[in-house]
């Protein structure tokens, strides 16, 4: 079983590679189409997040290369794999069923996966947070997020 540090460095390396690939993708012409005539444009926020993600991944890799870690437990590895799978499903869901519905499900399920079990709190938090983020992007920043194929507005 790999150590927790090796697994952290591996995950950080994958995230660093993903940030590089998705960062490169933000230079496609389709990113420059927007409802906004002026402003930062639709590529601004993804690039900002990807730069932050890449920077944090580098920090994790450097930290893990400097210290020794204990072997990872089976439960920890299973949770890490499940969280990764849920995140991949969220990415697929955003593209197929839209940002808002996928985000509500993801925000509700990830804490459950990590051990939080207060369903009323999760239900309210997932809906309020997802709607607030969706509203901020669509109405305030004028950045169009993927819409649901079943609803015209979200």
ChimeraX attribute file (.defattr): number of C-alpha atoms within 10 A of each C-alpha:
attribute: neighborCount
match mode: 1-to-1
recipient: residues
	/A:1	10
	/A:2	12
	/A:3	14
	/A:4	18
	/A:5	21
	/A:6	19
	/A:7	18
	/A:8	17
	/A:9	21
	/A:10	16
	/A:11	17
	/A:12	23
	/A:13	17
	/A:14	13
	/A:15	18
	/A:16	21
	/A:17	14
	/A:18	15
	/A:19	22
	/A:20	15
	/A:21	12
	/A:22	14
	/A:23	19
	/A:24	11
	/A:25	15
	/A:26	17
	/A:27	12
	/A:28	10
	/A:29	8
	/A:30	11
	/A:31	14
	/A:32	13
	/A:33	13
	/A:34	14
	/A:35	13
	/A:36	12
	/A:37	9
	/A:38	7
	/A:39	9
	/A:40	12
	/A:41	17
	/A:42	22
	/A:43	19
	/A:44	14
	/A:45	14
	/A:46	16
	/A:47	18
	/A:48	11
	/A:49	13
	/A:50	20
	/A:51	16
	/A:52	13
	/A:53	18
	/A:54	20
	/A:55	14
	/A:56	15
	/A:57	23
	/A:58	17
	/A:59	13
	/A:60	19
	/A:61	19
	/A:62	13
	/A:63	14
	/A:64	19
	/A:65	12
	/A:66	10
	/A:67	8
	/A:68	12
	/A:69	14
	/A:70	10
	/A:71	13
	/A:72	15
	/A:73	12
	/A:74	10
	/A:75	9
	/A:76	12
	/A:77	15
	/A:78	11
	/A:79	14
	/A:80	17
	/A:81	12
	/A:82	15
	/A:83	17
	/A:84	13
	/A:85	12
	/A:86	17
	/A:87	14
	/A:88	11
	/A:89	14
	/A:90	22
	/A:91	16
	/A:92	13
	/A:93	20
	/A:94	18
	/A:95	15
	/A:96	14
	/A:97	18
	/A:98	21
	/A:99	23
	/A:100	24
	/A:101	18
	/A:102	21
	/A:103	22
	/A:104	21
	/A:105	17
	/A:106	20
	/A:107	18
	/A:108	20
	/A:109	19
	/A:110	16
	/A:111	15
	/A:112	14
	/A:113	14
	/A:114	13
	/A:115	9
	/A:116	13
	/A:117	12
	/A:118	10
	/A:119	13
	/A:120	8
	/A:121	11
	/A:122	19
	/A:123	15
	/A:124	12
	/A:125	15
	/A:126	18
	/A:127	17
	/A:128	13
	/A:129	15
	/A:130	20
	/A:131	18
	/A:132	13
	/A:133	14
	/A:134	20
	/A:135	17
	/A:136	13
	/A:137	16
	/A:138	15
	/A:139	11
	/A:140	9
	/A:141	16
	/A:142	18
	/A:143	22
	/A:144	15
	/A:145	17
	/A:146	16
	/A:147	18
	/A:148	19
	/A:149	11
	/A:150	9
	/A:151	9
	/A:152	7
	/A:153	7
	/A:154	18
